[in-house]
Amino acid sequence: MARDKGEGIASFTELYQRMVSDRPFVSALLSGHLAVEFLLRRLVRQYDPKLAEHGDTLRHRSLIGLNRQLGTISDAQYEVLISLNALRNRLAHEISYEPTLDELLELWRRAAQAFSDLTDGISQGIDSFEAAASLREVDDWAFAELFVQISYDLHEQYVSRGGDLEEF
């Protein structure tokens, strides 16, 4: 039997509150997800311009897989990006879903192993998760900073393969 994706929403007032409430995690996840997707598409195009059109038609999960096959991301990076995509999908399809601190802490720890932490954003995010008693207590910047660090690595891959430092 299919799970009710609106589980936990008992009234229109609750639905309304969910729509208008401040949820920095969701905002950072969506913006970060789009930035990662943009960079993954650029890496495909750079690897082989003939793959650009194909890459542009792929769903996010398949785009991650293609980058793994092309060698533009590592296996560890692949696993973290797949987990982030699954988290985004769950948030997109289950309005009442709220990730736990433990889920996010585990994801950030895996990201710390898979990506460079150029400005210590991932490690500071881990510290913020460890100090928080609830998701609302986590510093807002911790959510976006994970994607900043991932973007630094993807951009570095782009540059190391001959891409311009600033221009795409």
C-alpha positions in Angstrom: 0.0 0.0 0.0 1.3 3.4 -0.9 2.3 5.8 1.9 0.2 9.0 2.2 2.7 11.7 1.1 0.7 14.3 3.2 1.0 12.3 6.4 1.2 14.7 9.3 -0.8 17.5 7.6 -4.3 17.3 9.2 -5.8 20.6 8.1 -5.6 23.3 5.6 -4.2 25.6 8.2 -1.3 23.2 8.8 -0.7 23.0 5.0 -0.7 26.8 4.8 1.8 27.1 7.7 4.0 24.5 6.0 4.0 26.5 2.8 4.8 29.9 4.4 7.1 28.8 7.2 10.8 29.7 7.0 12.7 26.5 6.1 16.3 27.5 5.2 17.3 23.9 4.7 14.8 23.5 1.9 15.8 26.7 0.2 19.5 25.9 0.4 18.9 22.3 -0.8 17.0 23.5 -3.9 19.4 26.2 -4.8 22.4 23.9 -4.2 20.8 21.1 -6.2 20.4 23.4 -9.2 24.0 24.7 -8.9 25.3 21.1 -8.8 23.2 20.1 -11.7 24.5 23.1 -13.7 28.1 22.1 -13.0 27.5 18.4 -13.8 26.1 19.4 -17.2 29.1 21.7 -17.8 31.4 18.8 -17.0 29.6 16.5 -19.5 29.7 19.2 -22.2 33.4 19.8 -21.5 34.2 16.1 -21.6 32.6 15.6 -25.0 30.5 18.3 -26.7 28.6 15.6 -28.6 27.2 14.4 -25.2 25.9 17.9 -24.3 22.4 17.4 -25.8 22.1 13.9 -24.2 23.3 15.2 -20.8 20.7 18.0 -21.0 17.9 15.4 -21.2 18.9 13.4 -18.2 17.2 13.5 -14.9 19.5 14.5 -12.0 20.3 11.0 -10.8 21.2 9.8 -14.3 23.4 12.9 -14.8 25.3 12.1 -11.6 25.7 8.5 -13.0 27.0 9.8 -16.3 29.6 12.0 -14.6 30.7 9.0 -12.6 31.1 7.0 -15.8 33.1 9.8 -17.4 35.4 10.0 -14.4 34.5 13.6 -13.6 33.4 12.6 -10.1 34.7 9.9 -7.7 32.7 7.0 -6.4 32.5 8.7 -3.0 31.2 12.0 -4.5 28.7 10.0 -6.5 27.3 8.4 -3.3 27.0 11.8 -1.6 25.3 13.4 -4.6 22.9 10.5 -5.0 22.0 10.8 -1.3 21.4 14.6 -1.7 19.2 13.9 -4.7 17.2 11.3 -2.8 16.8 13.8 0.1 15.6 16.5 -2.4 13.2 14.0 -4.0 11.8 13.1 -0.6 11.3 16.8 0.3 9.7 17.4 -3.1 7.2 14.5 -2.8 6.4 14.4 1.0 5.3 17.7 2.2 5.5 16.8 5.9 8.9 15.2 5.6 11.6 16.7 7.9 15.0 15.1 7.9 16.5 14.3 11.3 19.6 15.8 12.7 21.2 12.3 12.6 20.4 11.8 8.9 21.9 15.2 8.0 24.9 14.7 10.3 25.7 11.4 8.6 25.4 12.9 5.2 27.6 15.9 6.1 30.2 13.4 7.5 30.2 11.5 4.2 30.5 14.7 2.3 33.5 15.7 4.4 35.2 12.5 3.2 34.2 12.9 -0.5 34.7 16.6 -1.1 37.4 19.2 -0.3 36.5 21.4 2.6 38.2 24.5 1.2 36.8 27.0 3.7 35.9 24.5 6.5 32.2 24.9 5.7 31.5 21.2 5.9 33.3 20.7 9.2 31.7 23.8 10.7 28.3 22.4 9.5 29.1 19.2 11.3 29.9 21.2 14.4 26.6 23.0 14.1 24.6 19.8 13.7 26.4 18.2 16.7 25.5 21.3 18.9 21.9 21.5 17.9 18.9 19.9 19.6 16.7 20.4 16.6 17.0 21.2 12.9 15.8 24.8 13.6 18.8 25.3 15.8 21.3 24.6 13.0 22.9 27.7 11.6 21.2 28.6 8.3 24.6 29.0 6.5 25.4 25.4 7.3 22.9 24.1 4.7 24.2 26.3 1.8 27.8 25.8 2.7 27.7 22.1 1.9 26.8 23.0 -1.7 29.4 25.7 -1.8 32.0 23.2 -1.0 30.7 20.6 -3.5 30.6 23.4 -6.2 34.2 24.3 -5.4 35.2 20.7 -6.2 33.1 20.4 -9.3 34.4 23.8 -10.6 38.0 22.7 -9.8 37.4 19.6 -11.9 36.1 21.8 -14.7 39.2 24.1 -14.5 41.6 21.2 -14.3 40.1 19.8 -17.5 40.9 23.0 -19.3 37.8 25.2 -18.5 38.2 28.9 -17.8 38.4 29.8 -14.1 35.6 32.3 -14.4 33.8 31.9 -17.7 31.7 28.8 -18.7 
